Amino acid sequence: MTPKRKVMMFIAMSLDGYIATKDESLEWLFKHEGDGDNGYEAFYDTIDTVIMGRKTYEWIKTEMSGGYPYKGKENYIFSAGLTGEKGDVIFVNEDPVSFTEQLKKQEGKDIWIVGGGELLLPLIKEKVVDEMIIAVAPTLIGNGIPLFKEGEYELDLELMGTRRFDDFVELHYRVKKE
C-alpha cells in the first residue's frame, strides 16, 4: 500500500508571528545568519507538489530573481480569476480543501503549501495540513502579514522536534487529527 501523502507547511516567521512586513518585504529575514540553507534542500527533496495562492505566486514572480524557483514540481496556483496552464504552473479555481484532499489521495511525494494566509486558513480549519515546519527568526517586526490569520478554529499539535540553524530555531509539529 502506498503511504498517504502529507500536506506540509515549511516557512519562516519573525518571533512575533509575521511572515512579511505590511509592504510584503522579507528584508528583516535576510539580516540573520542561518546554517547553510536551514534545511531547505532536505525538505524540498521530500515534496513533488507545490500549492500556493495567487498573491504568493505574483510576489514570487515580482520579487525573486532567477526565474520561477519550483520548476520540476507540480505547481498549483489557487486563483479566482485565472485558470489553465501557464508555463510551469496550473491555475486552479476550485475549493482549496477538496482539491488538496484529492491531491493527497494521488501517488507521489508530499505537498508543500508555499506562503500563508488566505490559502492556509481553510486548510488549517479543515485539518488538511499534516505537519508544520516553522523556522523562527530572531527578530520582532511589530506588525505585518501574520502567518496564521484570525479565524474560528482550534488546532492541537504534537511537537516532533526542534533544530537550531545558527540564529534560527526550527519547530516541527504534527497536526493531531483525533
Residue, then its C-alpha position, 0 to 999 in steps of 0.5 A: m500500500t502506498p503511504k498517504r501523502k502529507v500536506m506540509m507547511f515549511i516557512a519562516m516567521s519573525l518571533d512575533g508571528y509575521i511572515a512579511t512586513k505590511d509592504e510584503s518585504l522579507e528584508w528583516l529575514f535576510k539580516h540573520e545568519g542561518d546554517g547553510d540553507n536551514g534545511y531547505e534542500a532536505f525538505y524540498d527533496t521530500i515534496d513533488t507538489v507545490i500549492m500556493g495562492r495567487k498573491t504568493y505566486e505574483w510576489i514570487k514572480t515580482e520579487m525573486s530573481g532567477g526565474y520561477p524557483y519550483k520548476g520540476k514540481e507540480n505547481y498549483i496556483f489557487s486563483a479566482g480569476l485565472t485558470g489553465e496552464k501557464g508555463d510551469v504552473i496550473f491555475v486552479n479555481e476550485d475549493p482549496v480543501s477538496f482539491t488538496e484532499q484529492l491531491k493527497k489521495q494521488e501517488g507521489k511525494d508530499i505537498w508543500i503549501v508555499g506562503g500563508g494566509e488566505l490559502l492556509l486558513p481553510l486548510i488549517k480549519e479543515k485539518v488538511v495540513d499534516e505537519m508544520i515546519i516553522a523556522v523562527a527568526p530572531t527578530l520582532i517586526g511589530n506588525g505585518i502579514p501574520l502567518f496564521k490569520e484570525g479565524e474560528y478554529e482550534l488546532d492541537l499539535e504534537l511537537m516532533g522536534t526542534r533544530r537550531f540553524d545558527d540564529f534560527v530555531e526550527l519547530h516541527y509539529r504534527v497536526k493531531k487529527e483525533 
